[in-house]
Structures are given as structure tokens and as C-alpha cells.
Amino acid sequence: MKKKQFSIEGASEGKSEHGLDRRRFLETGVWAAGSAIGLTLFGTGGRFVVGDAYKDKPTQWVNVGEVAALPVGKMQSTTYSVRRKDAWRTSEEKGILYVYSDDGVIFTALSAICTHLGCNVHWMPENNDFRCPCHDAHFSRSGEVLSGPPQRPLIQLETKVEAGQLMVLV
Ligand code: FES
């Protein structure tokens, strides 16, 4: 039996029948791999550059409690749990927030999430400031950075009073 022989025109010069030579094929492959690596690194590194700028906007009101029961001038912390839904899934988000009022009328609410890398800050009444245990950042009572690596203040959350209850948007 006679063996069939295949030949591709230009194969000896590294060219296929479609005109894509070996060198061009390898160049395309290297560019594609480089682009994939670059996009991956940019995506990961970009998270540190833009921080939470592209995070979903807060959409849910959390009831912090009766306004009359919140002690004036004292920092209060509260935990919350909300369900978030995106295009694909529903997830439960738990968090901590701090509220205070110096006059019982105007309330300030701050997220406990450190703006450096996301650890929870703690209120230190003896120092009258917030401390982040992860990299020893200090924030003022109103959330401004006093020291440490964070570049941005604590996130201030919107508040409203509804039927005597203090509500915070998270
Ligand atoms: Fe708070 Fe780094 S995460 S200082």
C-alpha cells in the first residue's frame, strides 16, 4: 500500500497555506499573552489606585435606633446586615458604623471601614479618636486622617430621621 503524502505550500519556509508564517504566529501569541498579563496586573493594581470609587453606591437605609435614646456627645457603634443584589447573585453584607451628635439634632455617621485596606477601625474614647489595628492609622472624631497610611478620611454616611428613628444609608 502506498502512503499518502501531504505537502503545504511554503512549509519549508515556515509558511502555512493561509500565508501566516511561523514568526508572525509567534509574535501574535507573545502579544496576546503580554496583553493578558498586563490586563490582569492592571485590574489588580487598579483596585489600589481607585480604591472603592467604583463600588456600588449605598442603597439601603439601616435603622440605628430611636433618636431620643442616643446619648448626645457620645460615639455610638452599631452593626448592620443588609442583602445586596447584583445581576448574578444576592449576598449578605455585614458592617459596623459609628454615629454621634453634639446637639441631638444633627447626626454624623461614619463607616468603620478603614480607607487604607479595609480593616475595621475602633473608637478609642480615652484618645477621642479612631484607630485602625492593621497599620496603626489614626482618624479624628469626624473621620479625618490624623496619621498612618490612609490617604482619605473615613466615609461619611448619609443620615435621616424618620418617625423618631435615626436611619443611615449604607
Ligand atoms: Fe487601616 Fe491599613 S487597613 S491602616
Boltz pocket constraint, residues with backbone or C-beta under 6 A from the ligand:
constraints:
  - pocket:
      binder: B
      contacts: [[A, 114], [A, 115], [A, 116], [A, 117], [A, 118], [A, 119], [A, 132], [A, 133], [A, 134], [A, 135], [A, 136], [A, 137], [A, 148], [A, 149], [A, 150]]
      max_distance: 6.0
